[in-house]
């Protein structure tokens, strides 16, 4: 497996014994800071090369980091670095448009790119034998990109759809992407949004793109980071082969950002959005650059205020019912960053009351500093998160790279984590007083309104920024097919070693599955209970999720505060979620603290009491969360889909304001005592832990969990009879974008044709080379992305396709879905398509097993759907056995036109006539009249 970091890292993590839950425990847990071993060299042309070797993984991550980001956007071209990221991912003299995506998918890898203030990165994780091929693609993009009208126009339209999806459609998108940056910076170029604006994107030209590449992109602005399974001498030779001859930029533009920003002065920013359900209040401060020695103390301060459940804002705002959720953003950039501290105002509460309490909480930290317990908890949370960042080879590359581009130092991430261990209470108090000085902030208010930019305009005039000179080199073009250089052939594969399973039964009859999946001293303990929302009464929809969410709020022996503080002192992270077929509680912690953390989880499973005060508060938070969800097109579509497909069957149950409001504490207690039982549960332990130790921990922590009487019978028919297809439009006036979903009833996980349908669905919409993505994004630029999924449970699941698009093109996207459904179900699949998707699916599955949390997630999810661990780990074998004819037949049975339902959420005035022309039986439901108990769709 791929989770060995070698002895240099393993020896860096030191722990001491822990006593629980005494006050002295705050001082007993001291986690050390692991480091990332690497080698480094520099080519004559300026390319920096960093190698992080791990021979235990079958994969290699190849990433190129350009120290070019949105702070380098030209004058009048906000969002240009991000637009160029899209452009450079697409076409070179030897690779036609979108070849890179298909190449990576077809060899079982994954790839992406991203842009931030300080950098743009491009990365792939692939089987190790394709290292040379990935290096070749990066050299192609660096030295031989094709920047032509096809690429430029398509990608500009895609970026505009991305902006609509991520900024204009969500209720709080304008605050996070526009209003905040516009006001925390005054004169630095960081003031402009990384994603840009529609007007600036529209004004950009093809010539701008060529000039930008020539000015900023070259080996002298780049760092190549390779992490995973490779031979160092071979890597050196390949880097020399593909990059040594790439010339430096002939007319380099300076990367330096000169000057310092003007300090903030206490003014108030009042911004609005058109679909804001609950206001946000808060404040923001400028912070020093990422290399500042104060940034470790700022991380600890932020953890004390907002991380986990045992933090100051949880106590001051959430437990008092003032806020549904505190929000913090600690954005560190090379020059200057910012810290924003905000809260979503709970329904029925006055924003200014919340703002006053938020300010009072921070002021108390300035006056008195943190307690010893708070300091210890915050440090351990951050150090445990550092372990997770270093668990797999790909994560090590990103952790090192992010620190490097912000500071120039490849050891910056390690140094920051080590600095966290040295932070004192006085350090936290000092940065609270100096960096977070009340006189050096801006006040933030965000509420429902027109969403116009004038509402958040900064009174400081925006400076003029530099623009690169026109490109001097002639543009490149795709070579004729016979003249193109072929990608390098693969090398010798590294073997994927499936972890060995050990299965046993605890003293209480509970099944236990263990596996050593790596050597990093981090482990995950997961308990999967075969009782989810499908067993709850329809009138009490949301009950299973509420039980999972509140179970950690108190037991017969521990209060909510003791549970939260105890886990955080141990560097442990606990999550709990309910799905249709079951409930999963998962705990990740350093191996040395797992015994104590597991005992807390065992206490929650056996003895949770759902205190009335906590229940009332969390119920209100759930109701407020539904208010937010019902203003987001994507979330509304997700809520509408189950009853459209499953009607009144258990799988069609959806939590609504009415059902949540009707829940009582007694309902939760009865659900837990009825369904949370060891004979309905399976435990999984994996990570850098021996099976014998895992069994010992599980027996001690979980073996005392008992249940009385026989287990209740699970519902015999969770999916019900098939529903007639529907066309449902939910009208959300002012929505910045529409979400389109097309769906049919799928198959149970146990169906003999499951793997056949799964492979066909992967061809349809399983990735960026799926047909839906190609038709909707690549060919038409109608969406940032389009995909499909096959969800299969104990009962028949769903096969659904979804995309977000501008309102005006919603009907066009829906028609593409219907056309591609018909095509995949009737047109024979090519042998190449079938084999390539098998490789893609197997690669994705194997990568998911390379962290302890991912490994447990695979097995726990399968167990809830009646699949044994051994069968789930045979996934690759099952996929490889699928034939093209069987795949076409399986998906053809599902995607018959007479079975397809459509759900479209958006500003219906802009698309309803076209939808009616497609589907005359369309039902339109105003979003503000939506009854989630029935979703307004009963006929």
Residue, then its C-alpha position, 0 to 999 in steps of 0.5 A: x500500500x502507499x502509506x509508508x513515509x519511511x523511517x525518517x518520518x516515522x521516528x518523528x512522531x512521539x507520544x506519551x501516555x494519556x489519562x482520561x478524562x482528568x484535568x491533567x490530561x491537557x498536559x499529558x498528550x504531546x504529539x510531535x511534528x512529522x517531517x517530509x523527507x525529500x531530495x532537491x536539485x535545480x536545472x540550469x534553466x531554473x527548473x526546481x525538482x523535488x523528489x519524495x520517494x515511497x516504494x510502497x505505493x504502486x503510484x506516482x504523483x507528478x505535479x508542476x507548480x508555477x509561481x504565477x497566480x491571480x496576484x499576477x492578473x493583468x490590468x482589467x483582467x481579473x481571473x486571468x491566471x485561473x482562465x489560463x490554468x484552464x487553457x494550459x490543460x487542454x492542447x499542445x503541438x503533439x496532443x489534440x484538445x483534451x488529450x491529457x484528460x483521456x490519457x490519464x483516465x485511460x491509464x487508471x489515473x486522476x488529474x486536475x489543476x488549480x489556481x490561487x493567489x501565489x501559484x497555479x499547479x497541474x498534477x496527475x496521480x497515475x500508476x508508477x509505470x507512466x511516470x515518463x509519460x506524465x513528465x512528457x505532458x508537463x514538458x509539452x505544456x510548458x514549452x509547446x502549448x497550443x493557445x488558439x481560438x478553439x481553446x480560448x473561447x471554449x475555456x472562457x465559457x467554461x470558466x464563466x459557468x464555473x463562476x455562476x456555479x461556485x459564486x452566483x448560485x450559492x447563497x453566500x458565494x458573493x461574500x466569499x469570492x467577491x466582497x471579502x477580498x475586495x475589502x480586506x485588501x486595498x492596494x495589493x492585486x490580491x483584492x481582485x477575485x481569483x475567479x474573476x468577473x463576467x465582464x473581465x472574462x468577456x473583455x479578455x482576448x486570445x492575444x492576452x493569453x499568449x502574452x501571459x504565457x510568454x511573460x510568466x510560464x517557463x522553467x524558471x518560474x516552476x517547481x516539479x514535485x514528484x512523489x511516489x514509487x520511482x527510481x531516483x536515477x531514472x527520475x533524474x535522467x527523465x527530467x534531464x531528457x524532457x526539461x533540460x532543453x526547455x529555455x528560460x523565458x526570453x523576456x521574463x516578467x517580474x513575479x515580485x509584488x511590490x509595496x505593502x497594503x494599506x491597513x484596515x480602519x474599522x469601516x463596515x462593509x454591508x454586502x447582499x445576495x439575492x437568495x440569502x436565507x440567514x445573514x452573516x456577521x463578522x470581521x476581517x483583519x490583514x495578516x502577515x505573509x505566510x513566512x511570518x513567525x506569527x502564522x503558527x500562533x495564528x493557526x493555534x488561535x484559529x483552532x481555539x476559536x473555531x476548530x472541532x466542537x470544543x472551541x470558544x465560538x461553539x460555546x459562545x454562539x452555537x450553544x447559546x442558539x445565536x448562530x448556526x455555524x461560526x466560520x473562519x478563513x485564515x488565508x496565508x499568502x506570500x505578501x499579506x493574507x487575511x483572517x476572517x471570523x464570521x457567523x451565520x445568524x440563527x433564525x429569529x436572532x438579531x445580527x447585531x447581538x451575534x456580532x457583539x458576542x462574536x467580538x466579545x469572545x475574541x476580546x476575552x482571548x485578547x485580555x486573558x489568553x488561552x487556557x493550558x487545556x485549550x492550547x494543548x487541544x488546539x496543538x494536537x488537532x493541528x498536529x493530527x491533521x498534519x499526520x493525515x496530510x502526510x499519510x499518502x504520497x500525493x498528499x505529501x506533494x501538495x503539503x510541501x508544494x503549498x508551503x513552498x509557493x507561499x514562502x520559497x522554502x520547501x521545508x516551510x510546511x514542516x517548519x510551520x508544523x514544528x512551530x505549532x508545537x512551540x506556540x505558547x499561550x503568550x504567543x496566542x494572546x500577542x497575535x490576538x492583540x496585535x494582528x487582530x487589533x479591533x482598530x485594524x479590522x473591517x466589520x462584515x455584514x451580509x444579508x438578502x438584497x440585490x447582490x450588486x457590487x456597489x453594495x461591497x465596493x471598497x472606497x479606496x480606488x483600485x490601483x492600475x496593475x501591470x500588463x505583460x507586453x504582447x507576445x513576440x513568439x509566433x503561436x504554435x499549432x497542433x501538428x498533423x497527425x502523422x507528424x506528432x510525437x507519440x507519448x512515451x511507452x509505459x515502464x515496468x508496473x509497480x505491484x499493488x498489494x491488497x492489504x490482508x484482512x483479519x476478521x473476528x468477532x468481539x465478545x458481544x458478538x459484534x463483527x470486527x475487520x482489521x487490516x494494516x494498510x500502512x506504516x504512518x502511526x495513524x489509524x481509523x476505527x469505523x463502526x457501520x450500523x445497518x440502520x439508516x433513514x430507510x428504517x425511520x417513520x416517514x413522519x419523522x424523516x431526518x431522525x436517523x441523521x439527527x441521532x448520528x449528529x447528536x449522539x456525541x453531545x452527551x452520555x451517562x458518564x460524559x458531557x458534550x464538553x468532556x467528549x469534545x475536549x477529550x477527543x481534541x486532546x487526543x488529536x482524534x477526529x470523529x464523524x457520524x453520518x446516516x445514509x439510506x441503508x445505515x449509520x457510520x461513525x468513524x474515528x481517526x486518531x494517532x495510533x498512540x492515542x487511539x485506545x483512549x479515543x476508542x473508549x469515548x466512541x464506545x461510550x457514545x455508541x452504548x450510552x448516548x443520552x441526547x440531553x434536552x438542551x443539546x437536542x433542542x439546539x441541534x434541531x433548530x440548527x437543522x431547521x436553519x440548515x434546511x433554510x440555507x439548502x432551500x436557496x441553493x439550486x443544487x441542494x434543492x435538486x438533491x432533496x427533490x430527487x428521492x421522492x421523484x424516483x421512489x415515491x412513498x417508499x422508505x428510499x423516497x423519504x426526505x427530511x423537511x422542516x415539518x418532520x424535523x420540527x416534529x422530532x422529540x428527544x424521546x424519538x432519538x433515544x428510542x431509535x438508538x436503543x432500538x437500532x444501534x446494536x452490536x448485532x447490527x454493526x460491524x467495526x473496521x480498523x485500519x492504518x498504521x496499526x497491527x491487527x492484534x493491537x487493533x483487536x485489543x483496542x476494539x475489544x476493550x472499547x466496544x466489547x462491553x456494548x450490549x443489546x437486549x432482546x432480538x434485533x428488529x427486522x429491517x424493512x423488506x421493501x425499501x425501494x417500493x414499486x417503480x414510479x411513473x417518470x416526472x418532469x419537475x421544475x422548481x422555480x427559484x427566481x434570481x438564482x444565478x444558475x440552474x441545476x439539471x438532473x435526469x434520473x431513473x431507478x437503478x439496481x440493488x447492489x446485489x444485482x447480478x448486472x451491477x458491475x455491468x451497469x457500473x462500467x457502462x455508467x463510467x463511460x456515460x459520465x464517470x469522469x471528465x472523459x465521460x460522454x456527458x462531460x464531453x458533450x456538455x462542457x467540452x463541445x458546448x461549454x454549457x457547464x463547468x462539469x457534467x457527470x452521472x452516478x450509479x447509486x446502488x443500495x440494499x434496494x434498487x438505487x438510482x442512476x442519475x446525471x447532473x449539471x449546473x448551467x446558466x438558466x437559459x441553457x437548462x433545457x438544452x442540457x436536459x436534452x443532451x442528458x436524454x440523448x446520451x441516455x438513449x445512446x449509451x443504452x442502444x449503441x454497442x460500446x467499443x472494445x477500447x472504451x470498455x478496456x479503458x474504463x476498466x483501467x480507470x475504475x480499478x485505478x480509482x478504487x485502488x487509490x481509495x484504499x491508500x488511506x485508513x479513512x478511505x479503506x474503512x469507507x469502502x468496507x463500511x459502505x459495502x457492509x451496509x449494502x450487504x456486501x462482505x469485505x472480501x467481496x468488496x476488495x474483489x472489486x477490481x476482479x469483478x470489473x475486469x470480468x465485465x464485457x461490452x455487450x453485457x454493459x450495454x444490455x444492463x444500462x439499456x434496461x435502465x435507461x429506457x426513455x419511458x423511465x427517465x425523470x427530470x428535475x430542474x431548479x432555477x429561474x424558470x422564466x428563462x427556460x420553462x417554455x423550452x422545457x414544456x416543448x420537450x416535456x409537456x407534462x411539466x409541473x412547476x413548483x415555486x421554491x418558496x412554496x415547496x413542501x418538502x414533506x411531499x415536495x409538491x409533486x403528488x398528482 
